[in-house]
Each structure stands twice: as structure tokens, then as C-alpha cells.
Amino acid sequence: MNVLKVRWWTIGVFVLPCLLLYILMVFVPILVSSYNSLLVWDGIGTEKVFVGFANYKEILFDDPHFWPAVRRTLMYAVFSMIEIPLCLLFAILINRYVKRGNTLVSIYFMPVILSVVIIGQLWKTIYNPLEMGGMINGILNSLGMGEHMTAWLSSPKFAMYCLYFVSLWQYFGYHLLIQFTGVQNIPSDIYEAAKIDGADGFKADRYITLPLIVPVFKISIVLAFIGSLQAFDLIMVMTGGGPAHATDVISTLMYNNTFLTFKYGYGSALAITLVVICLTFTVLINTVFKRVENKVS
């Protein structure tokens, strides 16, 4: 059934430019990277040596930094999802008890619109040692807890957790906005009918809000998880993958191999590996939420 009541070629005229642009900007680079991943090439010279899947073999079995980077990448993604249930709770409370909830949500959203470079430099200053004006160490020192002071970003033990926290802080307002919009779009008539039947407050949230918010919740989960798998800019600004590869994730490992050590073919193989991981987890998340939606519907 043609709902728009226009000919198919008319629709094609409008869709084709966007489709061609999408193919040019997404699929073509993936295909080019797939080809380059089969080469040994420095990315500059003309000498290219075809080695087949040797780069992938080295990544999976010989690179001592790859699997730790995968673990950190997945941990980064898991930590990014931890705040989403909290964002949903905040969205419900703001929608119910705050008269001008949109203003409050906009305030929470402010870190999202800031440049990642600004955020990275800001938190680098906060994490600095005491002699460099670090705020956290200054607070610990003023509270008489000087023994707990440390160079947070220079410590392999704490550096990655510092990055997790900054990422949670930056994107809290982003996911809060998504959840708040989803909660607001639930018709108030449903709550009024439920109130007549004795379902009010958090009881109504359990049986009305949570089932109806599942599609919106899924969007936040997918965006948080896949976005974190591709995390790069904040890490490069704050630590560059250091100290001693302690904060390397797949994307920073790919960048360092491609542009610092000029292993362009190897870096392309890492890029394709990251694409495969992102696609795999996207399918898994969509499959899980499809079952959840079927169960609650």
C-alpha cells in the first residue's frame, strides 16, 4: 500500500542522494579499510605487501596490548550503561515533582554540548597532583587525608577509573534527556485510569512507566554501549592511552598503531575488528530488547 500516494520513482529521487552519501561516507571507507587490513603498508609509501589475514592473526594471538584493550573497552561500555537506570529514576522524579523539569534537564545537559577538549583539560586539572593545583588532592589534603593523595591519571591502577567517571559525568544529562522525553510522552490518561484502580506512585511506574519506556531505554543502552566501544577523543585528550598502555582501548590502540608507528595495514585491521565488535553487540542488544518488549507487551 502506497500511503504517500506518489510514484516509486519520485520517492527514489528524494532518497537516492542521501543513500549515495551514506554509502560514500560509511560503506566505502569500510571496504577500503577491509582491503588495507590485508596489507603491510606504512600509509605513505607506494610499497604495499599483501599478507592476507596475517594482521588479524597478530592482533588475536601476538599483540600483548589487544586483549587488555578489549577488556577496557567493554568495561568502558558497561560503566556507561550503569547510569541509565539512574537517569530513568531521575527522569521519573523530575517529571513528577519538579514544576519546570525541562529547565533542570537542560542544566544537566550542559556538559554534553561542551567540547571534549575542554572537558578533558578541565578534569586533567582536577586530577592533577597537589603541587599542580589538583582539586581532588587539595580537598584530601585539607581534610587531613594526605596519605590518599595520588597522581590519578599517572597511576595505572586509577587512571582508567578516572576516565570512566568523567564519561559518566559528561553523558549523564544526555541519557537523562532521552529518558525524560520518553517519560513525558506517556499519556497522562493511562496514569489517571491506573490511579482509579489503586495504582499510584512507584506502583504505577512499575506497571506503566517501565513497560512503556522499554523502547526508549533500548535507545539509550545502544547509544551508550556502541558509543563507548568507539571511545577515543576523551581518552586521547586526558591520557593518550598511557601510562604504559594502562588506558588504551581499541580505538586508541588503532590510532597509535596507524599514525604513530605507521603500521597502516595493522591499524586498518584493528578498525575492522572494532566494526565487527560493534555490529555484534548491536545485534545482541537488539535481540535481547526484542524479547523484553515481547514479554512486557
MARMINU-234902 format. One record per residue (C-alpha): y, z, x; residue in one letter. Coordinates in steps of 0.05 Angstrom, whole numbers, plus 5000, padded with zeros to 4 digits. Example, Ala and Ser with C-alpha at 12.3 -4.5 7.8 and 13.67 -1.06 7.14 Angstrom:
<marlos>
491051565246A/497951435273S/
</marlos>
This chain:
<marlos>
500050005000M/506749795028N/511250385009V/517450075042L/516349415004K/518148995065V/514148475102R/509948695161W/513648265210W/520248595190T/517249275208I/514648965273G/521548725293V/524249435290F/518149765320V/516749275377L/522849435422P/521150185421C/513850035432L/515249585491L/519950105521L/514750645512Y/509350215545I/514150055602L/516250775614M/509551125603V/503450675608F/505750215664V/507250795712P/500551105696I/497050445711L/500950355776V/499351075797S/492050965780S/491850365827Y/495650735882N/490851325877S/485350875904L/489350725968L/491151066033V/498550896037W/504851246061D/509050956005G/513750596053I/509950116097G/506249506074T/499549716103E/495049946046K/487750126056V/483250125995F/478750745996V/476350765924G/475351475898F/475851795967A/482452125949N/479352445887Y/473452685928K/478153005977E/482053335921I/475953635887L/471853835948F/476053856011D/483154065993D/483654826001P/490154845961H/487954455899F/483654945861W/488455535873P/494055075848A/489854915786V/488755655773R/496255795779R/497855205734T/493055455680L/495656165687M/502755895680Y/500655545616A/497156165589V/503156615604F/507656115569S/503556185505M/503656945506I/510856975480E/509656505420I/506457045374P/512257495394L/517156935377C/513856865309L/514557615297L/521957585316F/522956985271A/519957355212I/524157975224L/530557575235I/529357165172N/528157795132R/533158305158Y/538857925193V/544157615148K/546557105200R/539956955232G/542056265255N/547456565300T/542657045332L/537456505344V/542856065374S/544556625423I/537256685444Y/537055925452F/542755915504M/538255955567P/534655325544V/540954895549I/542655155618L/540854725678S/534354935712V/538154945778V/543055455750I/537355885723I/533555835788G/539456035830Q/541256595782L/534356905785W/533756795860K/539957225867T/536957755820I/530457765861Y/533957785928N/532958365977P/537858945972L/541858736033E/542958055999M/545458365935G/538958325895G/539958655827M/532858895816I/532359225884N/539359515873G/537159835808I/530760115840L/534860395898N/539860725851S/534161045812L/531261335875G/525360865875M/526860525941G/519560525961E/518259995907H/523559515933M/520858865960T/522858145974A/520057905908W/520057155920L/517657225992S/511557625973S/505257225958P/503057805914K/509057795867F/512357115874A/508256755821M/509157315770Y/516657285782C/516456545763L/512356705701Y/517557195678F/523356715689V/519756175650S/518356655592L/525756865592W/528256145593Q/523955875536Y/523756475490F/529556205449G/526355515447Y/520055755413H/523856255372L/527955685343L/521755295326I/518355885292Q/524756105256F/525655395228T/518455395204G/519256075170V/525655855136Q/522455225109N/517255625070I/519555614997P/522156284973S/518756174905D/512056304938I/514256984962Y/517257154894E/510756974859A/506857374910A/511457974901K/509857984827I/502558024845D/503858604892G/504158234958A/510558404994D/513058515066G/507858425120F/502358345069K/505857725044A/506657495116D/499157565127R/497157155067Y/503056675060I/507156615124T/501556585175L/497356045139P/503455615124L/506355685193I/499955435229V/502454705238P/509054955268V/505355465310F/500954905337K/507154505358I/509655105399S/502855205431I/502154475450V/509254425477L/508555085516A/501754935545F/502854205564I/509954335587G/507354895633S/501954445662L/507653995684Q/511954565710A/515754335771F/523354405772D/523955155766L/518655275820I/521854775867M/528655095859V/526255815868M/520555775918T/518855045933G/511455245927G/511855785980G/511056266012P/504855956045A/502955565982H/502856215942A/506755895884T/504055185889D/502054875823V/499154175814I/505953845806S/509054165868T/502654015908L/503353295886M/510653265906Y/509553575974N/503853105990N/507552495965T/514552585992F/513953086049L/507452886083T/507952156059F/500852146030K/502851695972Y/495851505951G/493552225953Y/499652445913G/498251905861S/491052165855A/493852865842L/498552565790A/492752225753I/488752865757T/494553235724L/494952705669V/487452775655V/488153535652I/494053485604C/490352995558L/484053415558T/487654055538F/491853685486T/485453435452V/482354135457L/488354475427I/488953975371N/481554045355T/481954805353V/488054795308F/485054275262K/479254745249R/484055325238V/488154915189E/481854715151N/479755445148K/486455715122V/487955135075S/
</marlos>
